[in-house]
Amino acid sequence: MYAVIQTGGKQYRVQNDEVIFIEKLDAEANDTVTFDVVALGSEDGIKVGTPFVEGAKVTAEVVKNGKGKKIRVATYKPKKGEKRVMGHRQPYTQVKITSIEA
């Protein structure tokens, strides 16, 4: 059984005991979070919600919050002598899926 959840403007296909990286949530480590289910897949077929599947939810435990690897972004304007290099580290939340309820 798998589920498609929506969080942070993105959709993720998840299964039980899977660890995923999602956009940063306002939750501390070892907290429990629930997600609404967009689609639910099983051996019987796929159930798609409008926009969410009624009575279905995914429960997950927050493993940790952190920042991704640094990326370097450079801007440049020709003939003006203008150059700038910036760095960016995207914050994330690592969660472990504990249960999928249909």
PLY file of the C-alpha trace (Angstrom):
ply
format ascii 1.0
element vertex 102
property float x
property float y
property float z
element edge 101
property int vertex1
property int vertex2
end_header
0.00 0.00 0.00
1.22 3.48 -0.81
-0.11 7.01 -0.51
0.51 10.32 -2.23
0.71 13.20 0.27
0.91 16.93 -0.29
3.11 19.24 1.76
5.16 22.34 1.03
3.59 22.77 -2.40
4.88 19.36 -3.53
3.50 15.84 -3.67
5.36 12.77 -2.41
4.68 9.06 -2.94
5.26 7.34 0.42
5.10 3.87 1.97
5.34 2.58 5.55
8.74 2.96 7.26
10.06 5.22 4.49
12.27 8.20 5.38
11.82 11.30 3.19
13.10 14.87 3.09
10.34 17.50 2.78
10.12 21.29 2.98
10.71 22.60 6.51
7.82 22.10 8.93
7.18 23.94 12.19
7.84 20.82 14.29
10.62 19.61 16.55
12.41 16.24 16.47
10.33 13.27 17.70
7.05 15.16 17.09
4.22 13.42 15.24
2.70 15.07 12.17
-0.22 14.03 9.97
-0.68 14.63 6.26
-3.79 14.59 4.09
-3.82 11.97 1.35
-4.22 13.03 -2.30
-4.24 9.48 -3.70
-4.19 6.01 -2.19
-2.88 2.93 -3.98
-3.36 -0.71 -3.04
-3.76 -4.10 -4.71
-7.41 -3.24 -5.42
-6.47 -0.15 -7.45
-6.00 3.56 -7.00
-8.36 5.87 -5.12
-7.94 9.55 -6.01
-9.41 12.30 -3.85
-11.07 15.56 -4.82
-8.80 17.13 -3.53
-8.19 14.68 -0.64
-9.31 11.10 0.02
-12.05 11.02 2.67
-10.99 9.39 5.96
-7.41 8.70 4.84
-4.37 10.11 6.58
-0.65 9.48 6.86
1.12 9.73 10.20
4.84 10.50 10.36
7.48 11.13 12.99
9.94 14.01 12.61
13.49 12.67 12.63
15.33 15.99 12.39
15.39 19.49 10.94
18.40 20.70 9.01
19.82 22.49 6.01
20.82 21.04 2.66
24.17 21.38 0.92
25.25 24.91 0.01
24.76 25.98 -3.57
26.59 28.94 -5.06
24.65 31.49 -7.12
26.52 34.08 -9.18
25.14 37.20 -10.84
27.05 39.16 -13.46
26.35 42.25 -15.56
28.66 42.67 -18.53
30.53 45.95 -19.11
29.51 47.26 -15.67
32.08 45.55 -13.47
29.27 44.14 -11.34
29.71 40.62 -9.99
28.21 39.00 -6.94
28.37 35.48 -5.53
25.80 34.30 -3.01
25.28 31.04 -1.17
22.02 29.32 -0.27
21.17 26.37 2.00
17.59 25.13 1.75
16.04 24.14 5.10
14.38 20.72 5.26
12.61 18.36 7.64
13.40 14.65 7.61
10.37 12.49 8.47
9.76 8.76 8.85
6.35 7.47 7.75
4.85 5.41 10.58
1.37 4.54 9.32
-1.00 4.89 6.39
-4.67 4.75 7.33
-7.32 4.34 4.66
0 1
1 2
2 3
3 4
4 5
5 6
6 7
7 8
8 9
9 10
10 11
11 12
12 13
13 14
14 15
15 16
16 17
17 18
18 19
19 20
20 21
21 22
22 23
23 24
24 25
25 26
26 27
27 28
28 29
29 30
30 31
31 32
32 33
33 34
34 35
35 36
36 37
37 38
38 39
39 40
40 41
41 42
42 43
43 44
44 45
45 46
46 47
47 48
48 49
49 50
50 51
51 52
52 53
53 54
54 55
55 56
56 57
57 58
58 59
59 60
60 61
61 62
62 63
63 64
64 65
65 66
66 67
67 68
68 69
69 70
70 71
71 72
72 73
73 74
74 75
75 76
76 77
77 78
78 79
79 80
80 81
81 82
82 83
83 84
84 85
85 86
86 87
87 88
88 89
89 90
90 91
91 92
92 93
93 94
94 95
95 96
96 97
97 98
98 99
99 100
100 101
